[in-house]
Amino acid sequence: MARPRILAAMSGGVDSSVAAALLVEQGFEVVGATMKTFCYSGEGSHAKSCCGLDGIVDARLVAERLGIPHYVFDVEEEFTRDVIDDFVSEYVRGRTPNPCVRCNSHTKFGDLLRRAEQLECEGIATGHYVRIERGDGARLLRGRDHDKDQAYFLWGLAPDVLPRLHVPLGELTKPEVRARARELELVTADKPESQEICFVPTGDYRDLLRTRLEDRHPAMEPGPILTEDGTVLGEHDGYAGFTVGQRRGLGGGFAEPMFVLEIRPDERAVVVGPRSSLEMTAIRVERPHWIGAAPAAGDRVAVQVRHRGAPLDATVAAISAAEVLLGFDGAQPAAAPGQSAVLFEGDVVLGGGRISRVVRPAPVSA
């Protein structure tokens, strides 16, 4: 009996190529889909980006190799509204966004599901390194290979996605995926991974801000570099060029290295201090989204505040529909507001949200 028809997202990279190939091997009727976002311009720098014109060509070549149909869907309007506009507005607010999380939560999976329904597909598939546990509901788990795990990026998935989502790479490592691609003689087998933000092909997000913001926008205008006590140390050329934890670009001449502790958009100020001041004991997470049941106050959880960061032991100190307060067991290196905080129970993703504020240790009295 024929297995269900699946719409597989194909970016033109090795991961999504092998995911589609594995589904074909498993007997699914696979349809390939590539999304046309802001990145698809005729400029050479865009063409070589992770979502560029080369990606369309490579995805189509892989589809031909696998003997499956391939479609290109235009989501430029949605991507610009949900991802790029949000990216710019977050930097204006003095925060540091994560556009991949935003894309997955608001554009990619929702559009893929809509297209799947139009093409009479029963499910969708991606090349993410995560697992799905099915049973009494569906649960999202870390990929078996924790070095490549991408669960951090998927905490915002809508409830209707998981039951219909296939992730064939969840039990594999990256070397195993590359080896499989070579066996299948896929054109993407040795394609390097893209590291840049797809809609910032220059590698400098400030270039995008300059094109998207009006002339002399406060976020890109000079302002003071301050210490925590308000002492002016110098001047920066735009607070949007800084993020909490940053050291580069602050100049020298200090008794010890200085790091960005806080950004104050209303004052156009960047607050700096020594590494010892770059700590947090708790974070506030705004508008949390849960995959399944929400945790309760007092629950113990693991919290990941950076894609490559180790999970941190924490307690849910307070929780509401609007916000979660998470207290860490000890002081931790401060995270940047705007980044994602993802809650785990073991390998299971509970949900997450954006960090709205970092709570620092109380100053020690003399």
C-alpha positions in Angstrom: 0.0 0.0 0.0 1.3 3.4 -0.9 2.4 5.6 2.0 1.1 9.2 2.5 2.1 12.1 0.3 4.6 14.4 1.9 5.6 18.0 1.1 9.3 18.2 1.8 11.0 21.6 2.3 14.1 21.7 0.2 16.5 24.7 0.7 19.2 23.4 -1.6 21.4 22.2 1.2 22.5 18.7 2.1 20.3 18.3 5.1 17.0 18.9 3.3 18.2 16.9 0.3 18.9 13.8 2.4 15.6 14.2 4.3 13.7 14.1 1.1 15.7 11.2 -0.2 15.1 9.1 3.0 11.4 9.7 2.7 11.5 8.5 -0.9 13.3 5.3 0.3 10.7 4.8 3.0 8.0 4.7 0.4 6.4 8.1 0.8 5.1 10.0 -2.2 7.4 13.0 -1.9 6.9 16.5 -3.4 9.7 19.0 -3.0 9.1 22.6 -2.1 11.5 25.6 -2.0 10.5 28.9 -0.6 11.3 32.1 -2.4 12.1 34.7 0.3 13.7 38.2 0.3 17.1 36.5 -0.4 16.3 35.5 -4.0 17.6 38.5 -6.0 19.8 38.6 -9.0 22.8 39.9 -7.0 25.8 37.6 -6.8 26.0 37.9 -3.0 22.4 36.9 -2.6 22.7 34.1 -5.1 25.3 32.4 -3.0 23.5 32.8 0.3 21.8 29.9 2.1 18.5 30.7 0.6 19.8 32.2 -2.7 19.4 31.4 -6.4 21.9 28.6 -6.1 19.6 27.0 -3.5 16.7 26.8 -6.0 18.9 25.3 -8.7 20.4 22.7 -6.3 17.0 21.8 -4.8 15.7 21.2 -8.3 18.6 19.1 -9.3 18.2 16.9 -6.2 14.5 16.6 -6.9 15.3 15.4 -10.5 17.8 12.9 -9.1 15.2 11.6 -6.7 12.4 11.5 -9.4 10.1 13.8 -7.5 8.2 17.0 -8.5 9.5 20.3 -7.3 7.8 23.6 -6.7 9.0 27.1 -5.8 6.7 29.1 -3.6 6.9 32.9 -3.2 6.7 33.9 0.4 8.6 37.2 0.1 5.7 39.3 1.4 5.2 37.1 4.5 9.0 36.8 5.1 9.5 40.5 4.9 6.7 41.2 7.3 7.3 38.5 9.8 11.1 38.2 9.8 12.9 41.2 8.3 10.7 43.9 9.7 10.8 42.3 13.1 14.6 42.0 12.8 14.9 45.7 12.2 12.5 46.8 14.9 14.2 44.6 17.5 17.5 46.3 16.9 15.8 49.7 17.2 14.5 48.6 20.6 18.1 47.8 21.6 17.5 44.0 21.5 19.2 41.2 19.6 16.7 39.1 17.5 17.0 35.5 16.2 15.6 35.6 12.7 15.7 31.8 12.2 13.4 31.3 15.2 11.1 34.0 13.9 11.0 32.4 10.4 10.2 28.9 11.8 7.5 30.2 14.1 5.8 32.6 11.8 6.6 31.9 8.1 8.2 28.6 7.1 6.1 25.9 8.8 2.8 27.7 8.5 3.2 28.3 4.8 4.5 24.8 4.2 1.3 23.4 5.8 -0.9 25.6 3.7 0.9 24.5 0.5 0.6 20.9 1.6 -3.1 21.2 1.9 -3.3 22.8 -1.6 -1.3 19.9 -3.0 -3.3 17.3 -1.1 -0.3 16.2 1.0 -1.0 14.6 4.3 2.2 15.8 6.0 5.3 18.0 5.7 9.0 17.3 6.2 12.2 19.3 6.9 15.9 18.6 7.4 16.0 19.7 11.0 18.1 17.7 13.5 15.2 17.1 15.9 13.0 14.1 16.8 9.3 13.8 17.3 7.8 11.3 19.8 4.3 10.2 18.8 1.8 8.6 21.1 -0.6 10.5 23.3 0.0 13.6 21.3 3.3 14.6 19.7 6.3 15.8 21.5 9.4 17.7 20.1 12.7 16.3 21.2 16.3 17.2 20.7 18.2 15.6 17.8 20.1 12.5 18.8 23.3 14.3 17.8 23.4 17.1 20.4 26.3 18.8 18.5 23.9 19.4 15.6 20.6 19.6 17.5 18.3 22.3 16.3 15.4 22.1 18.8 16.3 25.6 20.1 15.0 27.1 16.8 11.6 25.3 16.9 10.0 26.2 20.2 7.4 28.4 18.4 5.8 25.7 16.3 2.0 25.9 16.1 0.0 23.0 17.7 -1.1 21.7 14.3 2.4 21.3 13.0 3.9 18.5 15.1 1.3 15.7 14.3 2.0 16.2 10.6 5.7 16.8 10.6 8.4 14.3 9.5 12.0 14.9 10.5 14.1 12.0 9.0 17.4 13.3 10.2 16.6 13.3 14.0 18.5 10.0 14.7 21.5 10.9 12.4 24.7 12.8 12.8 26.0 15.3 10.2 28.8 13.0 9.0 26.2 10.2 8.4 24.0 12.6 6.4 26.9 13.7 4.2 27.9 10.0 3.7 24.4 9.2 2.7 24.3 12.1 0.2 27.5 10.9 -1.4 26.1 7.4 -1.7 23.1 8.8 -3.5 25.3 11.1 -5.6 23.4 14.2 -4.7 24.8 17.5 -6.0 24.6 18.9 -2.4 26.7 16.2 -0.8 29.7 18.4 -0.1 28.0 21.7 -0.1 29.3 23.8 2.8 26.9 25.0 5.5 25.9 28.6 5.3 26.8 30.6 8.4 25.4 34.1 7.6 21.8 35.4 8.0 20.3 34.7 4.6 19.0 38.2 4.1 22.3 39.8 5.2 24.6 38.5 2.5 27.4 41.0 3.4 27.7 39.4 6.8 27.1 42.8 8.6 23.5 43.2 9.7 24.2 47.0 10.1 24.2 47.2 6.3 20.6 46.0 6.3 19.6 48.4 9.0 21.1 51.3 7.0 18.9 50.4 4.0 15.7 49.8 6.0 15.9 52.8 8.4 15.4 56.4 7.5 18.3 58.8 7.3 19.6 59.8 10.7 17.6 57.3 12.6 18.5 57.4 16.4 19.5 53.7 16.4 22.3 54.5 13.9 23.3 57.9 15.3 26.2 58.6 17.8 25.6 58.3 21.5 27.5 57.9 24.8 29.3 54.8 26.0 28.7 54.8 29.8 29.8 52.8 32.8 27.2 51.6 35.3 27.6 54.7 37.4 27.0 57.0 34.5 30.6 57.9 33.7 31.0 58.8 30.0 33.9 56.8 28.5 33.5 57.7 24.9 31.0 57.7 22.0 29.6 55.0 19.7 28.3 55.4 16.1 24.9 53.8 16.7 23.6 51.6 19.5 22.1 49.2 17.0 25.6 48.0 16.3 25.9 46.5 19.8 24.6 43.5 21.7 24.8 42.4 25.3 28.0 40.5 26.0 29.9 42.1 23.1 33.5 43.2 23.6 34.6 44.1 20.1 34.3 47.7 19.1 34.5 49.3 22.6 38.0 50.6 22.2 40.9 50.1 24.6 42.8 51.8 27.3 40.8 50.3 30.2 42.3 48.6 33.2 40.4 45.4 32.3 38.4 44.3 29.2 35.0 45.9 29.0 31.8 44.3 27.7 28.3 45.6 26.8 26.0 45.2 29.8 23.0 47.1 28.6 21.6 49.1 25.7 19.3 52.1 26.5 17.6 53.2 23.3 15.9 56.2 24.9 19.3 57.7 25.8 21.0 56.2 22.7 23.5 54.9 25.3 25.6 51.7 25.5 26.4 50.7 29.1 29.7 48.8 29.6 31.5 47.1 32.4 34.0 44.4 33.4 33.2 40.7 32.8 32.3 40.3 36.5 29.3 42.6 35.9 28.2 40.5 32.9 26.1 38.1 35.0 22.5 37.2 35.5 20.6 35.3 38.2 17.2 35.3 36.4 15.5 36.2 33.2 12.0 37.4 32.2 10.6 35.7 29.1 7.8 37.4 27.3 4.7 35.9 25.6 5.7 32.2 26.2 4.6 29.6 23.8 4.1 26.0 25.0 4.3 22.7 23.1 1.8 20.8 25.2 1.2 21.6 28.9 2.8 24.7 30.4 5.1 24.2 33.4 3.9 25.4 36.8 5.5 27.8 39.3 8.1 25.8 41.3 8.9 23.4 38.5 12.5 22.6 37.7 13.5 23.0 34.1 16.6 23.3 31.9 16.9 26.5 30.0 18.9 27.2 26.8 19.5 30.9 26.1 21.9 30.5 23.2 21.9 28.1 20.2 25.3 26.7 21.2 24.9 27.3 24.9 24.6 24.5 27.4 21.3 24.1 29.2 21.1 25.9 32.5 19.3 24.5 35.6 16.5 26.8 36.6 13.3 27.1 38.6 10.0 28.6 37.2 9.7 31.4 39.8 6.4 32.8 38.3 4.4 32.2 35.2 1.4 33.8 33.4 0.2 33.9 29.9 2.2 37.1 29.4 5.5 36.2 31.1 7.7 33.6 32.7 10.3 34.4 35.4 13.1 31.9 35.5 15.6 31.8 38.3 19.0 30.2 37.8 20.8 28.1 40.4 23.7 30.4 40.3 25.0 33.5 38.4 25.3 32.9 34.7 26.9 34.9 31.8 24.2 37.4 30.8 22.0 36.7 27.7 20.9 39.3 25.3 17.3 40.6 25.4 15.5 39.6 22.3 17.1 36.2 22.1 15.2 33.0 22.7 15.0 31.2 26.0 13.9 27.5 25.4 12.7 25.3 28.3 13.5 21.6 28.3 12.6 18.6 30.4 15.4 16.2 29.5 15.4 16.1 25.7 11.7 17.2 25.5 11.0 20.8 24.4 8.5 22.4 26.7 8.3 25.7 24.9 10.0 29.1 25.0 9.8 32.8 24.4 11.9 35.9 23.9 14.0 37.2 26.7 12.6 40.6 27.7 14.9 41.4 30.6 17.9 40.1 32.4 18.0 40.2 36.2 21.4 40.9 37.6 22.9 39.9 41.0 22.2 42.4 43.7 25.3 44.7 44.3 27.4 43.7 47.3 27.4 46.3 50.1 30.7 47.6 51.2 
